[in-house]
């Protein structure tokens, strides 16, 4: 069964460094998402992406964040200059926009900013 | 704007007891979708059940059942005869109907099932 994959599973970085989190969505899906979960808290929407552009973003998704679908298979989230408070689990999801708007989640990337 | 509230932060039960998780939602849309996800200690999000706003029929799937009531904007979830492996955080989520819409999650309820 097709699944969403994410790499790396865990990334440790120094404050101020740039990080790129990678996701491979399910191949025939059209909608792509990033969510964030700070440890012990709820899952929060960051951004959705459709037809090669951002369709919606939350107030969390400020100028430090960007997303890209560089090659038709990968979907990346870049954080330009990481802060301590960016430490979280980042989930990628994809969907086909059909029944139930169902989204399929990847296993997550745990980002630790020191 | 959409909002999901899970008032219970943590529930502790003994194995074989039933567990009911409460979820209350807010949305202006008349068409929307509701979900329950499980997050075990390993951290991934596991899809459990879904419902659309036009179908208030309550169902049972194995040890899981749900009670959807539009009149009270509630979508409660029950685990029957709980097992230790059910220990996890459970999230209720809402998506409004337009294609590609985001999921809005509740704060989660931690369930601890003791042997």
Boltz contact constraints between the chains, C-beta under 6 A:
constraints:
  - contact:
      token1: [A, 31]
      token2: [B, 100]
      max_distance: 6.0
  - contact:
      token1: [A, 42]
      token2: [B, 105]
      max_distance: 6.0
  - contact:
      token1: [A, 42]
      token2: [B, 107]
      max_distance: 6.0
  - contact:
      token1: [A, 42]
      token2: [B, 108]
      max_distance: 6.0
  - contact:
      token1: [A, 43]
      token2: [B, 105]
      max_distance: 6.0
  - contact:
      token1: [A, 45]
      token2: [B, 102]
      max_distance: 6.0
  - contact:
      token1: [A, 48]
      token2: [B, 102]
      max_distance: 6.0
  - contact:
      token1: [A, 50]
      token2: [B, 100]
      max_distance: 6.0
  - contact:
      token1: [A, 97]
      token2: [B, 99]
      max_distance: 6.0
  - contact:
      token1: [A, 97]
      token2: [B, 100]
      max_distance: 6.0
  - contact:
      token1: [A, 100]
      token2: [B, 33]
      max_distance: 6.0
  - contact:
      token1: [A, 100]
      token2: [B, 50]
      max_distance: 6.0
  - contact:
      token1: [A, 101]
      token2: [B, 33]
      max_distance: 6.0
  - contact:
      token1: [A, 101]
      token2: [B, 95]
      max_distance: 6.0
  - contact:
      token1: [A, 101]
      token2: [B, 101]
      max_distance: 6.0
  - contact:
      token1: [A, 105]
      token2: [B, 45]
      max_distance: 6.0
  - contact:
      token1: [A, 107]
      token2: [B, 44]
      max_distance: 6.0
  - contact:
      token1: [A, 108]
      token2: [B, 43]
      max_distance: 6.0
